């Protein structure tokens, strides 16, 4: 920033002007100034602290306004020496401009030494192992999964969320954010119109249809893919770092870990319960080896009867369900799903779980969303499987 000051008074020049009036040995420019035989110079620099980048011009007679007036009108001085006065005014004006040109670059270097260009990017690795370029400062986020929306709000970046799916209904503030469709088939046009810097997706399977289009608009796509509770904690921390909320994410994780440790301590001495987790009854889907819920059941004091089935959410045959013979069945229902998945699949009607009335309905939002509320699901599951431990 440059500032011209013309209301100077005689004698108010700062000490720094002495360097021009009393030049150091070997400084040719200063000797030239003295050759002009001017009582004092029209340029003075206010004492500054590093970084303020302000130049101040003062002179008791030759202010910037005075120089401009003489240059424009050529008004004669008291002795009538019009041309000399005009020449002197022009010389002083040129001198002031020269000093500005020499000193402005260094002032800008001082004031901008810590400045980060708003579009500067850096590379990060998402949970699909993809290297992507993202801005260092992210102000506009689109989430394509309810768990990611919940994480964004939980780490303090909810005010930067500009787009979400129709299923992103928690916390309540999320409902005020613009909707861009459902999780698997979002509207790419709506996403682009929102001008996000990054789009969050929960699995790599969401990438196929729209990554190329978003890439053409320089919109980064960041994938999360947790397969255990520790992976969920890692996702929370990674997103906290991505959005500049490291400490808040770390504090959130610390609290969640403590609650998980309480569950582990309570169920440590209890015998494991064979559990069938019913994702849906018709067709019958369950959880497999790669599902974070398999780890969650273990932490709750159970063991999934489908823990060795490949993939995360496999379709299960009726024959395999009959052979599984679980001691307990968990039905995620009653949350965003409403009454869906509230009935045990026909293939499990004669299982020990049904015969002993060990059917547990748990809020599906606490189980199907790998985010902060997954600990609520862990606690509910542990109390269901081991009521004696609580």
ABEGO torsion letter per residue (X at the ends): XBBBBAABBBGABBAAAAAAABBBBGBAAAAAAAAAGBABBABBBBBBBBGAGBBBBBBAABBAAAAAAAAAAGBBBAAGBAAAAAAAAAAAAAAAAAAAAAAAAAAAAAAAAABBBAABBBBBBBAAGBBBBBBABBABBBBABAAAAAAAAAAGAAAABABBBAABAOBAAAAABBBAEBAABBBAAAAAAAGBABBBBABAAAAAAAAAAAAAAGBBBBBBBBABAAAAAAAAAAAAAAAGAAAAAAAAAAAAAAAAAAAAAAAAABBBBBBBBBABAOBBBBBBAABAAAAAAAAAGBBBAAAABBEABBBBBAAAAAAAGBABBBBBBGBAAEABGABBBAAAAABAAAAAGBBBBBBAAAAABBBAAAAAAAAAAAAAABAAAX
